[in-house]
Amino acid sequence: MKYLYKGIFNWAGESYTMYTHAFSKEKAFLNFINQLCKKKIGSKRTISQYFDGLKDNYYIQREKEK
């Protein structure tokens, strides 16, 4: 079952709030990386390295079902 996830990402001071459906938090993270790539802020590799978990620059949470 896919769940709805909300992601908040801070790229160089600019905040992006996005939503995606995924089976897990890890898959949701990859979906958010793809969304950021489509916004033309960088390549998938660059974005993945920026959000490598060493800095507190993103947050992902599973949304409650209605």
OpenMM code with the backbone's topology and positions (N, CA, C; nanometers):
from openmm import Vec3, app, unit

residues = "MET LYS TYR LEU TYR LYS GLY ILE PHE ASN TRP ALA GLY GLU SER TYR THR MET TYR THR HIS ALA PHE SER LYS GLU LYS ALA PHE LEU ASN PHE ILE ASN GLN LEU CYS LYS LYS LYS ILE GLY SER LYS ARG THR ILE SER GLN TYR PHE ASP GLY LEU LYS ASP ASN TYR TYR ILE GLN ARG GLU LYS GLU LYS".split()
positions = [
    Vec3(0.0841, -0.1187, 0.0000),
    Vec3(0.0000, 0.0000, 0.0000),
    Vec3(0.0883, 0.1247, 0.0000),
    Vec3(0.0580, 0.2154, -0.0893),
    Vec3(0.1333, 0.3403, -0.0942),
    Vec3(0.0768, 0.4388, 0.0076),
    Vec3(0.1670, 0.5149, 0.0671),
    Vec3(0.1304, 0.6172, 0.1650),
    Vec3(0.1650, 0.7547, 0.1101),
    Vec3(0.0984, 0.8558, 0.1620),
    Vec3(0.1270, 0.9936, 0.1233),
    Vec3(0.2360, 1.0483, 0.2151),
    Vec3(0.3405, 1.1035, 0.1553),
    Vec3(0.4514, 1.1626, 0.2294),
    Vec3(0.4634, 1.3106, 0.1946),
    Vec3(0.5019, 1.3870, 0.2950),
    Vec3(0.5295, 1.5299, 0.2782),
    Vec3(0.6784, 1.5495, 0.3025),
    Vec3(0.7427, 1.6215, 0.2112),
    Vec3(0.8842, 1.6497, 0.2260),
    Vec3(0.9100, 1.7993, 0.2229),
    Vec3(0.9936, 1.8449, 0.3152),
    Vec3(1.0354, 1.9849, 0.3193),
    Vec3(1.1871, 1.9858, 0.3029),
    Vec3(1.2339, 2.0490, 0.1971),
    Vec3(1.3754, 2.0508, 0.1637),
    Vec3(1.4257, 2.1945, 0.1569),
    Vec3(1.5416, 2.2197, 0.2167),
    Vec3(1.6027, 2.3524, 0.2165),
    Vec3(1.7255, 2.3466, 0.1260),
    Vec3(1.7137, 2.4061, 0.0096),
    Vec3(1.8246, 2.4111, -0.0865),
    Vec3(1.8816, 2.5518, -0.0871),
    Vec3(1.9973, 2.5699, -0.0261),
    Vec3(2.0685, 2.6985, -0.0241),
    Vec3(1.9777, 2.8129, 0.0203),
    Vec3(1.9003, 2.7909, 0.1258),
    Vec3(1.8151, 2.8956, 0.1809),
    Vec3(1.6762, 2.9025, 0.1213),
    Vec3(1.6507, 2.8282, 0.0164),
    Vec3(1.5189, 2.8269, -0.0465),
    Vec3(1.4464, 2.6984, -0.0054),
    Vec3(1.3250, 2.7128, 0.0436),
    Vec3(1.2486, 2.5997, 0.0948),
    Vec3(1.1532, 2.5444, -0.0111),
    Vec3(1.1503, 2.4123, -0.0232),
    Vec3(1.0602, 2.3434, -0.1152),
    Vec3(0.9746, 2.2455, -0.0347),
    Vec3(0.8437, 2.2564, -0.0466),
    Vec3(0.7510, 2.1626, 0.0166),
    Vec3(0.6838, 2.0834, -0.0939),
    Vec3(0.6929, 1.9512, -0.0828),
    Vec3(0.6411, 1.8642, -0.1883),
    Vec3(0.5678, 1.7458, -0.1264),
    Vec3(0.4872, 1.6799, -0.2079),
    Vec3(0.4136, 1.5615, -0.1660),
    Vec3(0.4360, 1.4508, -0.2676),
    Vec3(0.4337, 1.3265, -0.2201),
    Vec3(0.4457, 1.2111, -0.3085),
    Vec3(0.3810, 1.0897, -0.2432),
    Vec3(0.3451, 0.9929, -0.3256),
    Vec3(0.2969, 0.8642, -0.2764),
    Vec3(0.4084, 0.7627, -0.2947),
    Vec3(0.4334, 0.6813, -0.1903),
    Vec3(0.5392, 0.5815, -0.1971),
    Vec3(0.5118, 0.4708, -0.0965),
    Vec3(0.5797, 0.3570, -0.1170),
    Vec3(0.5661, 0.2433, -0.0264),
    Vec3(0.6463, 0.2616, 0.1021),
    Vec3(0.7525, 0.3441, 0.0972),
    Vec3(0.8385, 0.3627, 0.2141),
    Vec3(0.8955, 0.5054, 0.2153),
    Vec3(0.9525, 0.5415, 0.3294),
    Vec3(1.0139, 0.6737, 0.3432),
    Vec3(1.1353, 0.6873, 0.2503),
    Vec3(1.2071, 0.5769, 0.2330),
    Vec3(1.3251, 0.5781, 0.1464),
    Vec3(1.2855, 0.6028, 0.0001),
    Vec3(1.1786, 0.5372, -0.0443),
    Vec3(1.1306, 0.5577, -0.1811),
    Vec3(1.0751, 0.6992, -0.1973),
    Vec3(1.0095, 0.7506, -0.0931),
    Vec3(0.9595, 0.8879, -0.0968),
    Vec3(1.0764, 0.9850, -0.1140),
    Vec3(1.1873, 0.9604, -0.0441),
    Vec3(1.3065, 1.0452, -0.0567),
    Vec3(1.3534, 1.0482, -0.2021),
    Vec3(1.3593, 0.9325, -0.2669),
    Vec3(1.4027, 0.9265, -0.4072),
    Vec3(1.3046, 1.0006, -0.4981),
    Vec3(1.1750, 0.9895, -0.4702),
    Vec3(1.0750, 1.0635, -0.5469),
    Vec3(1.0951, 1.2145, -0.5314),
    Vec3(1.1258, 1.2583, -0.4101),
    Vec3(1.1495, 1.4014, -0.3864),
    Vec3(1.2755, 1.4489, -0.4591),
    Vec3(1.3790, 1.3667, -0.4624),
    Vec3(1.5011, 1.4020, -0.5363),
    Vec3(1.4673, 1.4226, -0.6845),
    Vec3(1.3847, 1.3333, -0.7396),
    Vec3(1.3425, 1.3469, -0.8798),
    Vec3(1.2624, 1.4744, -0.9017),
    Vec3(1.1757, 1.5081, -0.8072),
    Vec3(1.0973, 1.6314, -0.8192),
    Vec3(1.1874, 1.7539, -0.8176),
    Vec3(1.2871, 1.7537, -0.7300),
    Vec3(1.3804, 1.8668, -0.7231),
    Vec3(1.4618, 1.8766, -0.8524),
    Vec3(1.4973, 1.7642, -0.9082),
    Vec3(1.5714, 1.7628, -1.0341),
    Vec3(1.4871, 1.8250, -1.1458),
    Vec3(1.3582, 1.7955, -1.1472),
    Vec3(1.2692, 1.8523, -1.2490),
    Vec3(1.2531, 2.0034, -1.2334),
    Vec3(1.2772, 2.0544, -1.1116),
    Vec3(1.2711, 2.1990, -1.0883),
    Vec3(1.3997, 2.2679, -1.1352),
    Vec3(1.4915, 2.1891, -1.1917),
    Vec3(1.6163, 2.2399, -1.2518),
    Vec3(1.7101, 2.3054, -1.1498),
    Vec3(1.7116, 2.2546, -1.0258),
    Vec3(1.8060, 2.3112, -0.9287),
    Vec3(1.9392, 2.2371, -0.9313),
    Vec3(1.9451, 2.1250, -0.9995),
    Vec3(2.0697, 2.0501, -1.0096),
    Vec3(2.0447, 1.9107, -1.0630),
    Vec3(2.1539, 1.8373, -1.0798),
    Vec3(2.1417, 1.6991, -1.1272),
    Vec3(2.1016, 1.6094, -1.0101),
    Vec3(2.0574, 1.4889, -1.0406),
    Vec3(2.0196, 1.3942, -0.9349),
    Vec3(2.1369, 1.3678, -0.8414),
    Vec3(2.2544, 1.3544, -0.8983),
    Vec3(2.3735, 1.3272, -0.8179),
    Vec3(2.4046, 1.4439, -0.7240),
    Vec3(2.4013, 1.5652, -0.7766),
    Vec3(2.4295, 1.6844, -0.6957),
    Vec3(2.3282, 1.6992, -0.5824),
    Vec3(2.2009, 1.6792, -0.6149),
    Vec3(2.0951, 1.6924, -0.5144),
    Vec3(2.1078, 1.5834, -0.4086),
    Vec3(2.1349, 1.4600, -0.4511),
    Vec3(2.1516, 1.3490, -0.3564),
    Vec3(2.2686, 1.3742, -0.2619),
    Vec3(2.3771, 1.4286, -0.3133),
    Vec3(2.4931, 1.4580, -0.2292),
    Vec3(2.4629, 1.5712, -0.1320),
    Vec3(2.3845, 1.6692, -0.1748),
    Vec3(2.3493, 1.7820, -0.0885),
    Vec3(2.2615, 1.7364, 0.0275),
    Vec3(2.1698, 1.6444, 0.0003),
    Vec3(2.0800, 1.5921, 0.1032),
    Vec3(2.1256, 1.4529, 0.1476),
    Vec3(2.2521, 1.4429, 0.1885),
    Vec3(2.3102, 1.3137, 0.2264),
    Vec3(2.2844, 1.2749, 0.3722),
    Vec3(2.2149, 1.3589, 0.4471),
    Vec3(2.1841, 1.3269, 0.5861),
    Vec3(2.2845, 1.3810, 0.6864),
    Vec3(2.3925, 1.4407, 0.6399),
    Vec3(2.4917, 1.4958, 0.7313),
    Vec3(2.4489, 1.6306, 0.7891),
    Vec3(2.3632, 1.7016, 0.7157),
    Vec3(2.3104, 1.8300, 0.7619),
    Vec3(2.1602, 1.8155, 0.7840),
    Vec3(2.1074, 1.9004, 0.8695),
    Vec3(1.9631, 1.9008, 0.8958),
    Vec3(1.8962, 1.9947, 0.7958),
    Vec3(1.8875, 1.9490, 0.6685),
    Vec3(1.8349, 2.0373, 0.5644),
    Vec3(1.7121, 1.9804, 0.4927),
    Vec3(1.6578, 1.8709, 0.5449),
    Vec3(1.5318, 1.8201, 0.4910),
    Vec3(1.4569, 1.7412, 0.5980),
    Vec3(1.3254, 1.7287, 0.5767),
    Vec3(1.2396, 1.6563, 0.6698),
    Vec3(1.1316, 1.5857, 0.5890),
    Vec3(1.1103, 1.4584, 0.6177),
    Vec3(1.0063, 1.3807, 0.5498),
    Vec3(0.9167, 1.3182, 0.6557),
    Vec3(0.7865, 1.3320, 0.6355),
    Vec3(0.6923, 1.2700, 0.7283),
    Vec3(0.5781, 1.2053, 0.6513),
    Vec3(0.5253, 1.0978, 0.7059),
    Vec3(0.4095, 1.0326, 0.6466),
    Vec3(0.2850, 1.1045, 0.6943),
    Vec3(0.2009, 1.1422, 0.5990),
    Vec3(0.0779, 1.2147, 0.6307),
    Vec3(-0.0289, 1.1166, 0.6769),
    Vec3(-0.1136, 1.1637, 0.7648),
    Vec3(-0.2242, 1.0798, 0.8136),
    Vec3(-0.3303, 1.0670, 0.7055),
    Vec3(-0.3875, 0.9490, 0.6963),
    Vec3(-0.4962, 0.9253, 0.6002),
    Vec3(-0.6227, 0.9926, 0.6500),
    Vec3(-0.7030, 1.0415, 0.5577),
    Vec3(-0.8258, 1.1098, 0.5958),
    Vec3(-0.9389, 1.0114, 0.6108),
] * unit.nanometer
topology = app.Topology()
chain = topology.addChain("A")
for resn in residues:
    res = topology.addResidue(resn, chain)
    for name in ("N", "CA", "C"):
        topology.addAtom(name, app.Element.getBySymbol(name[0]), res)
